[in-house]
Amino acid sequence: MENELRRWIRLVEGFEVAARYRPPYDALYHGTTLERAKLILSSNFDLALAGSKTNAPLPAVSTSLNRDIAQEHAEWAVKKFGGEPAVLIIDPSNLNILSGSRFLAMGDFMKAVQRIKRTGRYDAAEVFDVDEGDGIEEMEVLIFNLKKIRARLA
């Protein structure tokens, strides 16, 4: 029951966030440990570690439009790896971001990511569709072009 209530609250919050944050976004957020955040700031993201919190390797850096969600991810990382939580703020102003409706219409997640990366037309993709309600709980944006990431500690 608690999980269902939490999901419903996040769904409502997702719609509120989506209504406030339409492209171009002011910021994207990435939750991690403070140790890892400092490493990211000094030498950028390492795709070999992407998805290590969930044991689901990602071919991109996972971010969220919602700072609270990133903070939850940071706390989750601390439970798994120790240390202190940290949230990175990523400037999305120079990212060409594929809309979530177009991304989700591509079907299979990994094949869609590979296709987008292969074409090189987009630096990132929304993994949610506000109109359909798909994926809005996380408000996730995947960043493929690591060279364009500009981050700072929150």
C-alpha positions as a Markdown table, in Angstrom:
| # | Residue | x | y | z |
|---|---|---|---|---|
| 1 | Met | 0.0 | 0.0 | 0.0 |
| 2 | Glu | 2.8 | 2.4 | 0.9 |
| 3 | Asn | 4.6 | 1.8 | -2.4 |
| 4 | Glu | 1.4 | 2.5 | -4.3 |
| 5 | Leu | 0.8 | 5.7 | -2.4 |
| 6 | Arg | 4.4 | 6.8 | -3.0 |
| 7 | Arg | 4.2 | 6.0 | -6.7 |
| 8 | Trp | 0.9 | 8.0 | -7.0 |
| 9 | Ile | 2.5 | 11.0 | -5.2 |
| 10 | Arg | 5.6 | 10.8 | -7.5 |
| 11 | Leu | 3.3 | 10.6 | -10.5 |
| 12 | Val | 1.4 | 13.8 | -9.4 |
| 13 | Glu | 4.7 | 15.5 | -8.6 |
| 14 | Gly | 6.0 | 14.4 | -12.0 |
| 15 | Phe | 3.2 | 16.1 | -13.8 |
| 16 | Glu | 3.8 | 19.2 | -11.7 |
| 17 | Val | 7.5 | 19.2 | -12.5 |
| 18 | Ala | 6.8 | 18.5 | -16.2 |
| 19 | Ala | 4.4 | 21.5 | -16.2 |
| 20 | Arg | 7.1 | 23.8 | -14.7 |
| 21 | Tyr | 10.0 | 22.5 | -16.7 |
| 22 | Arg | 9.5 | 22.4 | -20.4 |
| 23 | Pro | 12.5 | 22.5 | -22.7 |
| 24 | Pro | 14.8 | 24.4 | -22.6 |
| 25 | Tyr | 15.5 | 23.2 | -19.1 |
| 26 | Asp | 17.2 | 25.3 | -16.4 |
| 27 | Ala | 19.0 | 22.4 | -14.9 |
| 28 | Leu | 19.4 | 18.6 | -14.8 |
| 29 | Tyr | 20.4 | 16.8 | -11.6 |
| 30 | His | 22.6 | 13.7 | -11.0 |
| 31 | Gly | 22.7 | 12.0 | -7.6 |
| 32 | Thr | 25.8 | 10.2 | -6.5 |
| 33 | Thr | 28.3 | 10.0 | -3.6 |
| 34 | Leu | 30.4 | 13.0 | -2.7 |
| 35 | Glu | 33.6 | 11.1 | -3.6 |
| 36 | Arg | 32.2 | 10.1 | -7.0 |
| 37 | Ala | 31.0 | 13.7 | -7.6 |
| 38 | Lys | 34.4 | 15.1 | -7.0 |
| 39 | Leu | 35.9 | 12.5 | -9.4 |
| 40 | Ile | 33.3 | 13.4 | -12.0 |
| 41 | Leu | 34.1 | 17.1 | -11.6 |
| 42 | Ser | 37.8 | 16.5 | -12.0 |
| 43 | Ser | 37.7 | 14.0 | -14.9 |
| 44 | Asn | 34.1 | 13.8 | -16.2 |
| 45 | Phe | 31.7 | 10.9 | -16.1 |
| 46 | Asp | 32.8 | 7.4 | -16.8 |
| 47 | Leu | 30.3 | 5.3 | -18.8 |
| 48 | Ala | 31.9 | 2.2 | -17.4 |
| 49 | Leu | 30.3 | 3.2 | -14.1 |
| 50 | Ala | 27.0 | 4.3 | -15.5 |
| 51 | Gly | 24.2 | 2.3 | -13.9 |
| 52 | Ser | 26.4 | 0.9 | -11.2 |
| 53 | Lys | 23.9 | 1.9 | -8.4 |
| 54 | Thr | 21.2 | -0.3 | -9.9 |
| 55 | Asn | 23.5 | -3.0 | -11.5 |
| 56 | Ala | 21.9 | -2.1 | -14.8 |
| 57 | Pro | 24.7 | -0.8 | -17.1 |
| 58 | Leu | 23.6 | 2.3 | -19.1 |
| 59 | Pro | 25.2 | 3.6 | -22.2 |
| 60 | Ala | 24.5 | 7.2 | -21.0 |
| 61 | Val | 24.5 | 9.3 | -17.9 |
| 62 | Ser | 21.2 | 9.3 | -16.1 |
| 63 | Thr | 19.9 | 12.7 | -14.8 |
| 64 | Ser | 16.5 | 14.0 | -13.6 |
| 65 | Leu | 14.7 | 17.3 | -14.0 |
| 66 | Asn | 13.7 | 16.9 | -10.3 |
| 67 | Arg | 16.4 | 17.7 | -7.7 |
| 68 | Asp | 14.6 | 15.7 | -5.1 |
| 69 | Ile | 14.7 | 12.5 | -7.2 |
| 70 | Ala | 18.5 | 13.1 | -7.7 |
| 71 | Gln | 18.8 | 13.5 | -3.9 |
| 72 | Glu | 17.1 | 10.1 | -3.5 |
| 73 | His | 19.5 | 8.6 | -5.9 |
| 74 | Ala | 22.4 | 10.1 | -4.0 |
| 75 | Glu | 21.1 | 8.6 | -0.7 |
| 76 | Trp | 20.7 | 5.3 | -2.5 |
| 77 | Ala | 24.3 | 5.4 | -3.7 |
| 78 | Val | 25.5 | 6.1 | -0.1 |
| 79 | Lys | 23.6 | 3.0 | 1.2 |
| 80 | Lys | 25.3 | 0.9 | -1.5 |
| 81 | Phe | 28.8 | 2.5 | -1.6 |
| 82 | Gly | 29.1 | 4.5 | 1.6 |
| 83 | Gly | 30.3 | 8.1 | 2.0 |
| 84 | Glu | 28.1 | 11.2 | 1.8 |
| 85 | Pro | 25.4 | 12.0 | -0.7 |
| 86 | Ala | 25.9 | 14.7 | -3.4 |
| 87 | Val | 23.9 | 16.1 | -6.2 |
| 88 | Leu | 25.5 | 17.5 | -9.3 |
| 89 | Ile | 23.8 | 20.2 | -11.2 |
| 90 | Ile | 24.2 | 19.9 | -15.0 |
| 91 | Asp | 23.7 | 22.8 | -17.4 |
| 92 | Pro | 21.6 | 21.6 | -20.3 |
| 93 | Ser | 21.7 | 24.8 | -22.3 |
| 94 | Asn | 24.1 | 23.3 | -24.9 |
| 95 | Leu | 22.5 | 19.9 | -25.2 |
| 96 | Asn | 20.4 | 18.9 | -28.1 |
| 97 | Ile | 17.7 | 16.8 | -26.3 |
| 98 | Leu | 15.4 | 14.3 | -28.1 |
| 99 | Ser | 11.8 | 14.5 | -26.8 |
| 100 | Gly | 10.5 | 11.7 | -24.7 |
| 101 | Ser | 7.6 | 11.0 | -27.0 |
| 102 | Arg | 10.0 | 10.4 | -29.9 |
| 103 | Phe | 12.4 | 8.4 | -27.8 |
| 104 | Leu | 9.7 | 6.1 | -26.4 |
| 105 | Ala | 8.2 | 5.6 | -29.8 |
| 106 | Met | 11.5 | 4.1 | -30.9 |
| 107 | Gly | 10.6 | 0.9 | -28.9 |
| 108 | Asp | 13.3 | -1.2 | -27.3 |
| 109 | Phe | 15.2 | 1.0 | -24.9 |
| 110 | Met | 18.8 | -0.2 | -25.6 |
| 111 | Lys | 18.2 | -0.3 | -29.4 |
| 112 | Ala | 16.8 | 3.2 | -29.2 |
| 113 | Val | 19.9 | 4.5 | -27.3 |
| 114 | Gln | 22.3 | 2.8 | -29.7 |
| 115 | Arg | 20.4 | 4.3 | -32.7 |
| 116 | Ile | 20.5 | 7.8 | -31.2 |
| 117 | Lys | 24.2 | 7.5 | -30.4 |
| 118 | Arg | 25.0 | 6.2 | -33.8 |
| 119 | Thr | 23.3 | 9.1 | -35.6 |
| 120 | Gly | 25.0 | 11.7 | -33.5 |
| 121 | Arg | 22.1 | 14.1 | -33.9 |
| 122 | Tyr | 21.2 | 14.3 | -30.2 |
| 123 | Asp | 23.3 | 14.7 | -27.1 |
| 124 | Ala | 20.6 | 13.5 | -24.8 |
| 125 | Ala | 17.0 | 12.1 | -24.7 |
| 126 | Glu | 14.1 | 12.5 | -22.3 |
| 127 | Val | 12.9 | 9.1 | -21.0 |
| 128 | Phe | 9.4 | 10.3 | -20.2 |
| 129 | Asp | 6.4 | 11.4 | -22.1 |
| 130 | Val | 4.3 | 14.0 | -20.3 |
| 131 | Asp | 1.3 | 13.6 | -22.6 |
| 132 | Glu | 1.1 | 9.8 | -22.2 |
| 133 | Gly | 2.4 | 9.8 | -18.6 |
| 134 | Asp | 5.1 | 7.3 | -19.3 |
| 135 | Gly | 8.2 | 7.6 | -17.2 |
| 136 | Ile | 7.3 | 10.8 | -15.5 |
| 137 | Glu | 8.0 | 9.4 | -12.0 |
| 138 | Glu | 11.7 | 9.8 | -12.6 |
| 139 | Met | 11.7 | 12.7 | -15.1 |
| 140 | Glu | 14.8 | 11.1 | -16.5 |
| 141 | Val | 17.0 | 12.6 | -19.2 |
| 142 | Leu | 19.9 | 10.4 | -20.5 |
| 143 | Ile | 23.0 | 12.2 | -21.7 |
| 144 | Phe | 25.0 | 10.4 | -24.4 |
| 145 | Asn | 27.5 | 13.1 | -25.4 |
| 146 | Leu | 29.7 | 13.3 | -22.3 |
| 147 | Lys | 31.9 | 16.0 | -23.9 |
| 148 | Lys | 29.0 | 18.5 | -23.6 |
| 149 | Ile | 28.4 | 18.0 | -19.9 |
| 150 | Arg | 29.0 | 21.0 | -17.7 |
| 151 | Ala | 28.5 | 20.1 | -14.0 |
| 152 | Arg | 28.9 | 21.6 | -10.6 |
| 153 | Leu | 28.1 | 20.6 | -7.1 |
| 154 | Ala | 24.7 | 21.6 | -5.8 |
